[in-house]
Amino acid sequence: MAKKIAKKELAELQENIKNLNSVQIKIGELELGKLNLAAQFNQLNSNMKQFQAKLEEKYGSVNINVNTGEIKDETNKKN
C-alpha cells in the first residue's frame, strides 16, 4: 500500500490549490476586462479625433469651451 499524507493535510493541500486556481481565474478575468476596456478606450479616442476633425473643418482652428460651447479663435490667444 502506498504511503499517504494525513487526511487533514490532504484537505488543506486541496483547499490551497483550489484557492490558488480561483485567484488565477480571477486574474485572467481582470486581464480580459482590462483588454476590453483598453479597446473601448481606443475606439472612443478614435471617435473623438474624428469629431474634432469635423469641428475643425466647420469652425477652423479654434478653442471650444466644453461647458458652454463658446468658441474662441486661436489667433487671439496669448503666448
PDB file of N, CA, C and O in Angstrom:
ATOM      1  N   MET A   1       0.835  -1.180   0.000  1.00  0.00           N
ATOM      2  CA  MET A   1       0.000   0.000   0.000  1.00  0.00           C
ATOM      3  C   MET A   1       0.886   1.252   0.000  1.00  0.00           C
ATOM      4  O   MET A   1       1.899   1.314   0.697  1.00  0.00           O
ATOM      5  N   ALA A   2       0.482   2.241  -0.794  1.00  0.00           N
ATOM      6  CA  ALA A   2       1.251   3.483  -0.931  1.00  0.00           C
ATOM      7  C   ALA A   2       1.132   4.324   0.333  1.00  0.00           C
ATOM      8  O   ALA A   2       0.107   4.329   1.014  1.00  0.00           O
ATOM      9  N   LYS A   3       2.211   5.027   0.615  1.00  0.00           N
ATOM     10  CA  LYS A   3       2.239   5.927   1.754  1.00  0.00           C
ATOM     11  C   LYS A   3       1.425   7.176   1.423  1.00  0.00           C
ATOM     12  O   LYS A   3       1.493   7.661   0.293  1.00  0.00           O
ATOM     13  N   LYS A   4       0.650   7.716   2.385  1.00  0.00           N
ATOM     14  CA  LYS A   4      -0.210   8.877   2.163  1.00  0.00           C
ATOM     15  C   LYS A   4      -0.012   9.901   3.272  1.00  0.00           C
ATOM     16  O   LYS A   4       0.396   9.577   4.388  1.00  0.00           O
ATOM     17  N   ILE A   5      -0.315  11.143   2.926  1.00  0.00           N
ATOM     18  CA  ILE A   5      -0.311  12.177   3.959  1.00  0.00           C
ATOM     19  C   ILE A   5      -1.616  12.065   4.747  1.00  0.00           C
ATOM     20  O   ILE A   5      -2.555  11.393   4.319  1.00  0.00           O
ATOM     21  N   ALA A   6      -1.660  12.716   5.878  1.00  0.00           N
ATOM     22  CA  ALA A   6      -2.848  12.667   6.728  1.00  0.00           C
ATOM     23  C   ALA A   6      -4.037  13.303   6.007  1.00  0.00           C
ATOM     24  O   ALA A   6      -3.856  14.195   5.178  1.00  0.00           O
ATOM     25  N   LYS A   7      -5.239  12.853   6.317  1.00  0.00           N
ATOM     26  CA  LYS A   7      -6.452  13.368   5.668  1.00  0.00           C
ATOM     27  C   LYS A   7      -6.591  14.879   5.858  1.00  0.00           C
ATOM     28  O   LYS A   7      -6.989  15.587   4.933  1.00  0.00           O
ATOM     29  N   LYS A   8      -6.269  15.366   7.040  1.00  0.00           N
ATOM     30  CA  LYS A   8      -6.357  16.794   7.329  1.00  0.00           C
ATOM     31  C   LYS A   8      -5.383  17.570   6.442  1.00  0.00           C
ATOM     32  O   LYS A   8      -5.721  18.631   5.916  1.00  0.00           O
ATOM     33  N   GLU A   9      -4.174  17.033   6.281  1.00  0.00           N
ATOM     34  CA  GLU A   9      -3.170  17.680   5.428  1.00  0.00           C
ATOM     35  C   GLU A   9      -3.611  17.659   3.963  1.00  0.00           C
ATOM     36  O   GLU A   9      -3.419  18.638   3.241  1.00  0.00           O
ATOM     37  N   LEU A  10      -4.195  16.560   3.533  1.00  0.00           N
ATOM     38  CA  LEU A  10      -4.695  16.455   2.157  1.00  0.00           C
ATOM     39  C   LEU A  10      -5.802  17.474   1.919  1.00  0.00           C
ATOM     40  O   LEU A  10      -5.834  18.130   0.878  1.00  0.00           O
ATOM     41  N   ALA A  11      -6.695  17.604   2.869  1.00  0.00           N
ATOM     42  CA  ALA A  11      -7.789  18.574   2.741  1.00  0.00           C
ATOM     43  C   ALA A  11      -7.230  19.997   2.664  1.00  0.00           C
ATOM     44  O   ALA A  11      -7.700  20.810   1.868  1.00  0.00           O
ATOM     45  N   GLU A  12      -6.230  20.291   3.490  1.00  0.00           N
ATOM     46  CA  GLU A  12      -5.620  21.626   3.471  1.00  0.00           C
ATOM     47  C   GLU A  12      -4.900  21.868   2.140  1.00  0.00           C
ATOM     48  O   GLU A  12      -4.993  22.953   1.567  1.00  0.00           O
ATOM     49  N   LEU A  13      -4.196  20.869   1.665  1.00  0.00           N
ATOM     50  CA  LEU A  13      -3.499  20.963   0.373  1.00  0.00           C
ATOM     51  C   LEU A  13      -4.496  21.220  -0.754  1.00  0.00           C
ATOM     52  O   LEU A  13      -4.278  22.096  -1.591  1.00  0.00           O
ATOM     53  N   GLN A  14      -5.572  20.468  -0.775  1.00  0.00           N
ATOM     54  CA  GLN A  14      -6.592  20.632  -1.811  1.00  0.00           C
ATOM     55  C   GLN A  14      -7.253  22.011  -1.730  1.00  0.00           C
ATOM     56  O   GLN A  14      -7.534  22.624  -2.759  1.00  0.00           O
ATOM     57  N   GLU A  15      -7.498  22.492  -0.530  1.00  0.00           N
ATOM     58  CA  GLU A  15      -8.098  23.816  -0.339  1.00  0.00           C
ATOM     59  C   GLU A  15      -7.161  24.913  -0.852  1.00  0.00           C
ATOM     60  O   GLU A  15      -7.601  25.857  -1.508  1.00  0.00           O
ATOM     61  N   ASN A  16      -5.871  24.781  -0.549  1.00  0.00           N
ATOM     62  CA  ASN A  16      -4.892  25.755  -1.034  1.00  0.00           C
ATOM     63  C   ASN A  16      -4.835  25.774  -2.557  1.00  0.00           C
ATOM     64  O   ASN A  16      -4.791  26.844  -3.163  1.00  0.00           O
ATOM     65  N   ILE A  17      -4.834  24.621  -3.164  1.00  0.00           N
ATOM     66  CA  ILE A  17      -4.801  24.528  -4.629  1.00  0.00           C
ATOM     67  C   ILE A  17      -6.072  25.130  -5.225  1.00  0.00           C
ATOM     68  O   ILE A  17      -6.017  25.851  -6.221  1.00  0.00           O
ATOM     69  N   LYS A  18      -7.212  24.832  -4.609  1.00  0.00           N
ATOM     70  CA  LYS A  18      -8.490  25.383  -5.078  1.00  0.00           C
ATOM     71  C   LYS A  18      -8.472  26.903  -5.006  1.00  0.00           C
ATOM     72  O   LYS A  18      -8.914  27.577  -5.937  1.00  0.00           O
ATOM     73  N   ASN A  19      -7.963  27.444  -3.901  1.00  0.00           N
ATOM     74  CA  ASN A  19      -7.889  28.899  -3.736  1.00  0.00           C
ATOM     75  C   ASN A  19      -6.937  29.543  -4.743  1.00  0.00           C
ATOM     76  O   ASN A  19      -7.245  30.593  -5.308  1.00  0.00           O
ATOM     77  N   LEU A  20      -5.790  28.920  -4.966  1.00  0.00           N
ATOM     78  CA  LEU A  20      -4.846  29.427  -5.962  1.00  0.00           C
ATOM     79  C   LEU A  20      -5.479  29.440  -7.355  1.00  0.00           C
ATOM     80  O   LEU A  20      -5.353  30.421  -8.088  1.00  0.00           O
ATOM     81  N   ASN A  21      -6.149  28.365  -7.713  1.00  0.00           N
ATOM     82  CA  ASN A  21      -6.799  28.287  -9.022  1.00  0.00           C
ATOM     83  C   ASN A  21      -7.887  29.350  -9.161  1.00  0.00           C
ATOM     84  O   ASN A  21      -8.046  29.948 -10.225  1.00  0.00           O
ATOM     85  N   SER A  22      -8.615  29.574  -8.106  1.00  0.00           N
ATOM     86  CA  SER A  22      -9.676  30.582  -8.116  1.00  0.00           C
ATOM     87  C   SER A  22      -9.102  31.972  -8.347  1.00  0.00           C
ATOM     88  O   SER A  22      -9.645  32.757  -9.124  1.00  0.00           O
ATOM     89  N   VAL A  23      -8.007  32.267  -7.669  1.00  0.00           N
ATOM     90  CA  VAL A  23      -7.372  33.576  -7.833  1.00  0.00           C
ATOM     91  C   VAL A  23      -6.804  33.717  -9.245  1.00  0.00           C
ATOM     92  O   VAL A  23      -6.896  34.789  -9.844  1.00  0.00           O
ATOM     93  N   GLN A  24      -6.220  32.652  -9.779  1.00  0.00           N
ATOM     94  CA  GLN A  24      -5.693  32.697 -11.146  1.00  0.00           C
ATOM     95  C   GLN A  24      -6.813  32.979 -12.155  1.00  0.00           C
ATOM     96  O   GLN A  24      -6.617  33.739 -13.104  1.00  0.00           O
ATOM     97  N   ILE A  25      -7.951  32.385 -11.956  1.00  0.00           N
ATOM     98  CA  ILE A  25      -9.096  32.621 -12.845  1.00  0.00           C
ATOM     99  C   ILE A  25      -9.541  34.070 -12.733  1.00  0.00           C
ATOM    100  O   ILE A  25      -9.827  34.711 -13.744  1.00  0.00           O
ATOM    101  N   LYS A  26      -9.603  34.590 -11.520  1.00  0.00           N
ATOM    102  CA  LYS A  26      -9.996  35.993 -11.325  1.00  0.00           C
ATOM    103  C   LYS A  26      -9.006  36.942 -11.991  1.00  0.00           C
ATOM    104  O   LYS A  26      -9.409  37.937 -12.593  1.00  0.00           O
ATOM    105  N   ILE A  27      -7.711  36.639 -11.886  1.00  0.00           N
ATOM    106  CA  ILE A  27      -6.689  37.466 -12.539  1.00  0.00           C
ATOM    107  C   ILE A  27      -6.907  37.441 -14.053  1.00  0.00           C
ATOM    108  O   ILE A  27      -6.822  38.478 -14.710  1.00  0.00           O
ATOM    109  N   GLY A  28      -7.182  36.279 -14.595  1.00  0.00           N
ATOM    110  CA  GLY A  28      -7.448  36.162 -16.034  1.00  0.00           C
ATOM    111  C   GLY A  28      -8.660  36.971 -16.446  1.00  0.00           C
ATOM    112  O   GLY A  28      -8.648  37.640 -17.479  1.00  0.00           O
ATOM    113  N   GLU A  29      -9.701  36.911 -15.642  1.00  0.00           N
ATOM    114  CA  GLU A  29     -10.916  37.686 -15.940  1.00  0.00           C
ATOM    115  C   GLU A  29     -10.631  39.182 -15.899  1.00  0.00           C
ATOM    116  O   GLU A  29     -11.115  39.938 -16.742  1.00  0.00           O
ATOM    117  N   LEU A  30      -9.843  39.605 -14.913  1.00  0.00           N
ATOM    118  CA  LEU A  30      -9.484  41.018 -14.805  1.00  0.00           C
ATOM    119  C   LEU A  30      -8.635  41.474 -15.993  1.00  0.00           C
ATOM    120  O   LEU A  30      -8.833  42.571 -16.517  1.00  0.00           O
ATOM    121  N   GLU A  31      -7.705  40.642 -16.408  1.00  0.00           N
ATOM    122  CA  GLU A  31      -6.866  40.982 -17.564  1.00  0.00           C
ATOM    123  C   GLU A  31      -7.710  41.082 -18.832  1.00  0.00           C
ATOM    124  O   GLU A  31      -7.502  41.975 -19.653  1.00  0.00           O
ATOM    125  N   LEU A  32      -8.650  40.175 -18.986  1.00  0.00           N
ATOM    126  CA  LEU A  32      -9.543  40.231 -20.141  1.00  0.00           C
ATOM    127  C   LEU A  32     -10.387  41.495 -20.097  1.00  0.00           C
ATOM    128  O   LEU A  32     -10.581  42.157 -21.116  1.00  0.00           O
ATOM    129  N   GLY A  33     -10.884  41.824 -18.920  1.00  0.00           N
ATOM    130  CA  GLY A  33     -11.643  43.061 -18.752  1.00  0.00           C
ATOM    131  C   GLY A  33     -10.788  44.277 -19.081  1.00  0.00           C
ATOM    132  O   GLY A  33     -11.257  45.229 -19.705  1.00  0.00           O
ATOM    133  N   LYS A  34      -9.537  44.236 -18.655  1.00  0.00           N
ATOM    134  CA  LYS A  34      -8.603  45.329 -18.929  1.00  0.00           C
ATOM    135  C   LYS A  34      -8.397  45.480 -20.436  1.00  0.00           C
ATOM    136  O   LYS A  34      -8.400  46.598 -20.952  1.00  0.00           O
ATOM    137  N   LEU A  35      -8.220  44.384 -21.131  1.00  0.00           N
ATOM    138  CA  LEU A  35      -8.047  44.436 -22.589  1.00  0.00           C
ATOM    139  C   LEU A  35      -9.295  44.983 -23.269  1.00  0.00           C
ATOM    140  O   LEU A  35      -9.199  45.776 -24.206  1.00  0.00           O
ATOM    141  N   ASN A  36     -10.453  44.565 -22.802  1.00  0.00           N
ATOM    142  CA  ASN A  36     -11.707  45.060 -23.376  1.00  0.00           C
ATOM    143  C   ASN A  36     -11.864  46.558 -23.139  1.00  0.00           C
ATOM    144  O   ASN A  36     -12.285  47.287 -24.037  1.00  0.00           O
ATOM    145  N   LEU A  37     -11.530  47.017 -21.943  1.00  0.00           N
ATOM    146  CA  LEU A  37     -11.610  48.439 -21.644  1.00  0.00           C
ATOM    147  C   LEU A  37     -10.604  49.239 -22.468  1.00  0.00           C
ATOM    148  O   LEU A  37     -10.917  50.342 -22.917  1.00  0.00           O
ATOM    149  N   ALA A  38      -9.413  48.707 -22.670  1.00  0.00           N
ATOM    150  CA  ALA A  38      -8.411  49.386 -23.482  1.00  0.00           C
ATOM    151  C   ALA A  38      -8.893  49.517 -24.929  1.00  0.00           C
ATOM    152  O   ALA A  38      -8.701  50.556 -25.561  1.00  0.00           O
ATOM    153  N   ALA A  39      -9.519  48.459 -25.448  1.00  0.00           N
ATOM    154  CA  ALA A  39     -10.055  48.512 -26.808  1.00  0.00           C
ATOM    155  C   ALA A  39     -11.193  49.528 -26.894  1.00  0.00           C
ATOM    156  O   ALA A  39     -11.296  50.271 -27.870  1.00  0.00           O
ATOM    157  N   GLN A  40     -12.034  49.557 -25.885  1.00  0.00           N
ATOM    158  CA  GLN A  40     -13.134  50.525 -25.837  1.00  0.00           C
ATOM    159  C   GLN A  40     -12.588  51.945 -25.769  1.00  0.00           C
ATOM    160  O   GLN A  40     -13.095  52.837 -26.449  1.00  0.00           O
ATOM    161  N   PHE A  41     -11.564  52.157 -24.960  1.00  0.00           N
ATOM    162  CA  PHE A  41     -10.932  53.471 -24.851  1.00  0.00           C
ATOM    163  C   PHE A  41     -10.373  53.905 -26.195  1.00  0.00           C
ATOM    164  O   PHE A  41     -10.563  55.049 -26.608  1.00  0.00           O
ATOM    165  N   ASN A  42      -9.688  53.003 -26.877  1.00  0.00           N
ATOM    166  CA  ASN A  42      -9.112  53.322 -28.183  1.00  0.00           C
ATOM    167  C   ASN A  42     -10.191  53.705 -29.181  1.00  0.00           C
ATOM    168  O   ASN A  42     -10.006  54.637 -29.964  1.00  0.00           O
ATOM    169  N   GLN A  43     -11.314  53.000 -29.163  1.00  0.00           N
ATOM    170  CA  GLN A  43     -12.417  53.317 -30.071  1.00  0.00           C
ATOM    171  C   GLN A  43     -13.008  54.682 -29.749  1.00  0.00           C
ATOM    172  O   GLN A  43     -13.271  55.472 -30.656  1.00  0.00           O
ATOM    173  N   LEU A  44     -13.219  54.965 -28.468  1.00  0.00           N
ATOM    174  CA  LEU A  44     -13.747  56.272 -28.063  1.00  0.00           C
ATOM    175  C   LEU A  44     -12.782  57.392 -28.441  1.00  0.00           C
ATOM    176  O   LEU A  44     -13.207  58.457 -28.888  1.00  0.00           O
ATOM    177  N   ASN A  45     -11.503  57.154 -28.264  1.00  0.00           N
ATOM    178  CA  ASN A  45     -10.489  58.136 -28.618  1.00  0.00           C
ATOM    179  C   ASN A  45     -10.497  58.393 -30.130  1.00  0.00           C
ATOM    180  O   ASN A  45     -10.374  59.537 -30.568  1.00  0.00           O
ATOM    181  N   SER A  46     -10.638  57.348 -30.905  1.00  0.00           N
ATOM    182  CA  SER A  46     -10.719  57.483 -32.360  1.00  0.00           C
ATOM    183  C   SER A  46     -11.960  58.272 -32.761  1.00  0.00           C
ATOM    184  O   SER A  46     -11.892  59.140 -33.631  1.00  0.00           O
ATOM    185  N   ASN A  47     -13.097  57.971 -32.126  1.00  0.00           N
ATOM    186  CA  ASN A  47     -14.330  58.706 -32.392  1.00  0.00           C
ATOM    187  C   ASN A  47     -14.158  60.185 -32.061  1.00  0.00           C
ATOM    188  O   ASN A  47     -14.619  61.046 -32.809  1.00  0.00           O
ATOM    189  N   MET A  48     -13.493  60.483 -30.939  1.00  0.00           N
ATOM    190  CA  MET A  48     -13.270  61.865 -30.533  1.00  0.00           C
ATOM    191  C   MET A  48     -12.411  62.595 -31.559  1.00  0.00           C
ATOM    192  O   MET A  48     -12.708  63.735 -31.913  1.00  0.00           O
ATOM    193  N   LYS A  49     -11.357  61.954 -32.036  1.00  0.00           N
ATOM    194  CA  LYS A  49     -10.482  62.583 -33.027  1.00  0.00           C
ATOM    195  C   LYS A  49     -11.245  62.876 -34.318  1.00  0.00           C
ATOM    196  O   LYS A  49     -11.055  63.931 -34.923  1.00  0.00           O
ATOM    197  N   GLN A  50     -12.105  61.952 -34.742  1.00  0.00           N
ATOM    198  CA  GLN A  50     -12.917  62.174 -35.941  1.00  0.00           C
ATOM    199  C   GLN A  50     -13.871  63.348 -35.728  1.00  0.00           C
ATOM    200  O   GLN A  50     -14.044  64.180 -36.619  1.00  0.00           O
ATOM    201  N   PHE A  51     -14.487  63.416 -34.555  1.00  0.00           N
ATOM    202  CA  PHE A  51     -15.411  64.502 -34.255  1.00  0.00           C
ATOM    203  C   PHE A  51     -14.675  65.839 -34.202  1.00  0.00           C
ATOM    204  O   PHE A  51     -15.173  66.845 -34.707  1.00  0.00           O
ATOM    205  N   GLN A  52     -13.489  65.849 -33.591  1.00  0.00           N
ATOM    206  CA  GLN A  52     -12.687  67.067 -33.533  1.00  0.00           C
ATOM    207  C   GLN A  52     -12.324  67.541 -34.937  1.00  0.00           C
ATOM    208  O   GLN A  52     -12.334  68.739 -35.217  1.00  0.00           O
ATOM    209  N   ALA A  53     -12.005  66.595 -35.815  1.00  0.00           N
ATOM    210  CA  ALA A  53     -11.676  66.952 -37.196  1.00  0.00           C
ATOM    211  C   ALA A  53     -12.883  67.590 -37.884  1.00  0.00           C
ATOM    212  O   ALA A  53     -12.730  68.553 -38.635  1.00  0.00           O
ATOM    213  N   LYS A  54     -14.088  67.056 -37.630  1.00  0.00           N
ATOM    214  CA  LYS A  54     -15.313  67.646 -38.198  1.00  0.00           C
ATOM    215  C   LYS A  54     -15.524  69.062 -37.684  1.00  0.00           C
ATOM    216  O   LYS A  54     -15.854  69.968 -38.450  1.00  0.00           O
ATOM    217  N   LEU A  55     -15.332  69.245 -36.381  1.00  0.00           N
ATOM    218  CA  LEU A  55     -15.497  70.576 -35.802  1.00  0.00           C
ATOM    219  C   LEU A  55     -14.472  71.552 -36.377  1.00  0.00           C
ATOM    220  O   LEU A  55     -14.802  72.697 -36.688  1.00  0.00           O
ATOM    221  N   GLU A  56     -13.236  71.094 -36.516  1.00  0.00           N
ATOM    222  CA  GLU A  56     -12.194  71.959 -37.058  1.00  0.00           C
ATOM    223  C   GLU A  56     -12.479  72.317 -38.512  1.00  0.00           C
ATOM    224  O   GLU A  56     -12.222  73.441 -38.945  1.00  0.00           O
ATOM    225  N   GLU A  57     -13.012  71.356 -39.264  1.00  0.00           N
ATOM    226  CA  GLU A  57     -13.379  71.621 -40.662  1.00  0.00           C
ATOM    227  C   GLU A  57     -14.484  72.677 -40.729  1.00  0.00           C
ATOM    228  O   GLU A  57     -14.472  73.540 -41.607  1.00  0.00           O
ATOM    229  N   LYS A  58     -15.429  72.606 -39.805  1.00  0.00           N
ATOM    230  CA  LYS A  58     -16.558  73.530 -39.813  1.00  0.00           C
ATOM    231  C   LYS A  58     -16.200  74.902 -39.244  1.00  0.00           C
ATOM    232  O   LYS A  58     -16.588  75.924 -39.810  1.00  0.00           O
ATOM    233  N   TYR A  59     -15.451  74.935 -38.111  1.00  0.00           N
ATOM    234  CA  TYR A  59     -15.204  76.183 -37.402  1.00  0.00           C
ATOM    235  C   TYR A  59     -13.764  76.683 -37.519  1.00  0.00           C
ATOM    236  O   TYR A  59     -13.458  77.794 -37.087  1.00  0.00           O
ATOM    237  N   GLY A  60     -12.892  75.883 -38.091  1.00  0.00           N
ATOM    238  CA  GLY A  60     -11.482  76.251 -38.163  1.00  0.00           C
ATOM    239  C   GLY A  60     -10.765  75.866 -36.884  1.00  0.00           C
ATOM    240  O   GLY A  60     -11.306  75.172 -36.024  1.00  0.00           O
ATOM    241  N   SER A  61      -9.533  76.336 -36.786  1.00  0.00           N
ATOM    242  CA  SER A  61      -8.707  76.011 -35.625  1.00  0.00           C
ATOM    243  C   SER A  61      -9.076  76.961 -34.494  1.00  0.00           C
ATOM    244  O   SER A  61      -8.560  78.076 -34.416  1.00  0.00           O
ATOM    245  N   VAL A  62      -9.965  76.516 -33.622  1.00  0.00           N
ATOM    246  CA  VAL A  62     -10.469  77.340 -32.528  1.00  0.00           C
ATOM    247  C   VAL A  62     -10.441  76.550 -31.230  1.00  0.00           C
ATOM    248  O   VAL A  62     -10.263  75.332 -31.228  1.00  0.00           O
ATOM    249  N   ASN A  63     -10.620  77.262 -30.130  1.00  0.00           N
ATOM    250  CA  ASN A  63     -10.801  76.620 -28.828  1.00  0.00           C
ATOM    251  C   ASN A  63     -12.279  76.662 -28.497  1.00  0.00           C
ATOM    252  O   ASN A  63     -12.927  77.697 -28.656  1.00  0.00           O
ATOM    253  N   ILE A  64     -12.811  75.550 -28.040  1.00  0.00           N
ATOM    254  CA  ILE A  64     -14.224  75.464 -27.691  1.00  0.00           C
ATOM    255  C   ILE A  64     -14.340  75.151 -26.203  1.00  0.00           C
ATOM    256  O   ILE A  64     -13.763  74.181 -25.711  1.00  0.00           O
ATOM    257  N   ASN A  65     -15.094  75.986 -25.499  1.00  0.00           N
ATOM    258  CA  ASN A  65     -15.370  75.733 -24.091  1.00  0.00           C
ATOM    259  C   ASN A  65     -16.385  74.581 -24.039  1.00  0.00           C
ATOM    260  O   ASN A  65     -17.513  74.725 -24.512  1.00  0.00           O
ATOM    261  N   VAL A  66     -15.991  73.461 -23.475  1.00  0.00           N
ATOM    262  CA  VAL A  66     -16.856  72.277 -23.477  1.00  0.00           C
ATOM    263  C   VAL A  66     -18.058  72.428 -22.554  1.00  0.00           C
ATOM    264  O   VAL A  66     -19.012  71.656 -22.655  1.00  0.00           O
ATOM    265  N   ASN A  67     -18.028  73.403 -21.660  1.00  0.00           N
ATOM    266  CA  ASN A  67     -19.171  73.623 -20.772  1.00  0.00           C
ATOM    267  C   ASN A  67     -20.232  74.512 -21.395  1.00  0.00           C
ATOM    268  O   ASN A  67     -21.428  74.311 -21.186  1.00  0.00           O
ATOM    269  N   THR A  68     -19.775  75.515 -22.174  1.00  0.00           N
ATOM    270  CA  THR A  68     -20.721  76.499 -22.719  1.00  0.00           C
ATOM    271  C   THR A  68     -20.884  76.417 -24.229  1.00  0.00           C
ATOM    272  O   THR A  68     -21.869  76.912 -24.778  1.00  0.00           O
ATOM    273  N   GLY A  69     -19.921  75.795 -24.903  1.00  0.00           N
ATOM    274  CA  GLY A  69     -19.942  75.763 -26.362  1.00  0.00           C
ATOM    275  C   GLY A  69     -19.360  77.015 -26.992  1.00  0.00           C
ATOM    276  O   GLY A  69     -19.327  77.140 -28.216  1.00  0.00           O
ATOM    277  N   GLU A  70     -18.899  77.944 -26.161  1.00  0.00           N
ATOM    278  CA  GLU A  70     -18.328  79.195 -26.656  1.00  0.00           C
ATOM    279  C   GLU A  70     -17.052  78.911 -27.450  1.00  0.00           C
ATOM    280  O   GLU A  70     -16.215  78.095 -27.065  1.00  0.00           O
ATOM    281  N   ILE A  71     -16.944  79.623 -28.576  1.00  0.00           N
ATOM    282  CA  ILE A  71     -15.794  79.450 -29.461  1.00  0.00           C
ATOM    283  C   ILE A  71     -14.860  80.642 -29.287  1.00  0.00           C
ATOM    284  O   ILE A  71     -15.299  81.792 -29.289  1.00  0.00           O
ATOM    285  N   LYS A  72     -13.568  80.356 -29.137  1.00  0.00           N
ATOM    286  CA  LYS A  72     -12.550  81.405 -29.099  1.00  0.00           C
ATOM    287  C   LYS A  72     -11.551  81.111 -30.208  1.00  0.00           C
ATOM    288  O   LYS A  72     -11.026  80.004 -30.319  1.00  0.00           O
ATOM    289  N   ASP A  73     -11.304  82.121 -31.020  1.00  0.00           N
ATOM    290  CA  ASP A  73     -10.351  81.992 -32.118  1.00  0.00           C
ATOM    291  C   ASP A  73      -8.946  81.822 -31.543  1.00  0.00           C
ATOM    292  O   ASP A  73      -8.548  82.574 -30.653  1.00  0.00           O
ATOM    293  N   GLU A  74      -8.201  80.851 -32.036  1.00  0.00           N
ATOM    294  CA  GLU A  74      -6.860  80.602 -31.528  1.00  0.00           C
ATOM    295  C   GLU A  74      -5.902  81.745 -31.816  1.00  0.00           C
ATOM    296  O   GLU A  74      -4.902  81.895 -31.114  1.00  0.00           O
ATOM    297  N   THR A  75      -6.179  82.559 -32.833  1.00  0.00           N
ATOM    298  CA  THR A  75      -5.289  83.672 -33.172  1.00  0.00           C
ATOM    299  C   THR A  75      -5.296  84.747 -32.102  1.00  0.00           C
ATOM    300  O   THR A  75      -4.383  85.571 -32.047  1.00  0.00           O
ATOM    301  N   ASN A  76      -6.329  84.753 -31.238  1.00  0.00           N
ATOM    302  CA  ASN A  76      -6.419  85.745 -30.169  1.00  0.00           C
ATOM    303  C   ASN A  76      -5.773  85.284 -28.866  1.00  0.00           C
ATOM    304  O   ASN A  76      -5.738  86.037 -27.892  1.00  0.00           O
ATOM    305  N   LYS A  77      -5.259  84.052 -28.840  1.00  0.00           N
ATOM    306  CA  LYS A  77      -4.705  83.575 -27.568  1.00  0.00           C
ATOM    307  C   LYS A  77      -3.324  84.164 -27.308  1.00  0.00           C
ATOM    308  O   LYS A  77      -2.554  84.407 -28.237  1.00  0.00           O
ATOM    309  N   LYS A  78      -3.022  84.388 -26.033  1.00  0.00           N
ATOM    310  CA  LYS A  78      -1.765  84.999 -25.627  1.00  0.00           C
ATOM    311  C   LYS A  78      -0.669  83.944 -25.548  1.00  0.00           C
ATOM    312  O   LYS A  78      -0.933  82.785 -25.227  1.00  0.00           O
ATOM    313  N   ASN A  79       0.541  84.346 -25.839  1.00  0.00           N
ATOM    314  CA  ASN A  79       1.694  83.428 -25.759  1.00  0.00           C
ATOM    315  C   ASN A  79       2.470  83.667 -24.509  1.00  0.00           C
ATOM    316  O   ASN A  79       3.472  82.994 -24.267  1.00  0.00           O
TER     317      ASN A  79
END
